[in-house]
Amino acid sequence: MSTLALALVAVLGFLWICLLSRKKSIGGNYVKMDKQTVPDGAKLVTYQWNLPYSSSEIIRRLELLDEEDVVGCGGFGTVYRMVMDDGTSFAVKRIDLSRESRDRTFEKELEILGSIRHINLVNLRGYCRLPTAKLLVYDFVELGSLECYLHGDEQEEQPLNWNARMKIALGSARGLAYLHHDCSPGIVHRDIKASNILLDRSLEPRVSDFGLARLLVDSAAHVTTVVAGTFGYLAPEYLQNGHATEKSDVYSFGVLMLELVTGKRPTDSCFIKKGLNIVGWVSSVRFSFFPLPFLPPLPRHVGWVFCS
């Protein structure tokens, strides 16, 4: 083998080692995990940054959460708003115990999720195991979900103009791309939808609930055969064979973009009565109406012009 060939092999080998090292270290610089055992069998684990509160104070606040603090309910449990004495808010997801897995496996997977940090992802700040519940502590995202802004009263208070919708589309895409390509191993979300896109005060989107489908529905394999997700967003091949992949996430993201542009839910009644969903409807009208750039910049339900 020539000297040039040997040099080329050496360079390629070095680059490959650097790439593997980079993949393994993603998120590692941001992780600072602190495990604390507190009285009465409770356990508190914090990620990324130590929370500036004592473990007993956090546990006390968690135990005081009740129905008045509920801000949402999802497929994996109830979400509460926890307010600390200094006014700082956190979102707390109470995991349905019927979905729980072995503690060691569960906590190992959470360490991976807790290591992920990106401006367009909701940060997992901690995990608490109480005798009666498992609780995940996240950053609280002030304005709530994109679903509320597209279909709820929030739209009237701060309408989403086209610039805002573009910002939400790009930020959501960046968050999903980070999960797919910058995490090692890559994370398939499996439930991309408007209610899992949260908005901060500047309308910067943050993808939430990533990793939970794998963790709570089927922890046996990275790509599972158990269908998880929301009807209307699921890729046809995912429904057919049960295999969640990056491509099925991208399909769900495409449905989300149609919802963002039209202001219509994927299974809006105006589609259902025609035997369609939003994808089928867009396919049926794409050559029948004026080009999308000429749509009027209506603040909400811009799709009404098509569904009369």
C-alpha positions, 0 to 999 in steps of 0.5 A: 500500500502506498504512503498516500493510501496509508495517510488517507486511511489514517486521516479517515480513521481519525475523523471517524473516531472524532465523529464517534466521540462527538456523538457520545458527548452530545449533551454531556457538557450540560449534564449535572445529575444529583441524586438525593434520597429524602425521608419516607422513601422519596427520591429526587434526581436533578439534571442539567443544573442543580435546582436552587432549592432544597430537596425537602422544599421541592418534595413539599411542593410536589406533595401539595399539588392538587386539582387546582394546579392542573394545566393539562392532561395527556396520554402519559399523565396529568401535568401540573404547574408547581410554583416555588416560594420565589415565584419560579414555575415548573411543569410537573408531569405525574406519570400514570403508574399503570405505565411504570417500568422497573425503576432502574431501567426507567431512571437510566432512560431518564438520565439520557433525556435529562442530558438533552438541551436545545433552545427548541426542546423542553428541558427535563429538570428532575425526577421524583419518586414518591411512594404513590407517584412518579413525577417528572419536573420540566421547565414551565413554558409560559404561553402553553401549547400551539394547539391552544393558540390555533384553536382556543381563546389565546388566539384572540389575545395574541394572534399568530401572524404569518411571521409568527407561524414561520418562526414556530415552523422553523423552531419546531423543525430544529427541535425535531432535527436535533432529536433525530440527528444530534442525539446518540442514539437518535430519538424518535418522538412518535407523537408530534402534534400541536399540543406537544409544541409549547410556546414561550413569551417570544413565541419561540416553540419548544417540542415537549414529551420527546422520549416518553413514548419509548420510555412508557409504552415499550421500553424493550426496543428503540423502534417499537411495534406498539403504536403510540401517537394521535389520530390524524397525525400518524403516518399510514405506514406507522399505522399499518406496521407499527414501526415508528421511525424518523420518517413517520415523525417527519410525516406527523410534522408535515401534518402539523405544518398544514394545521399551522397554515390552515388553522384547521385540526387534522380531523376537522369536521369539514374534512371528515364529512367529505371522508378526508383528513387534512392531508387528503383535503390538501391533496384534493384542492392543491390545483383548484385554488389560488396559490398559498402565498396569496392567502389573506393573513387572517389571525385565526382559522385561515382555512375557512375560505376553503371549507365552506 
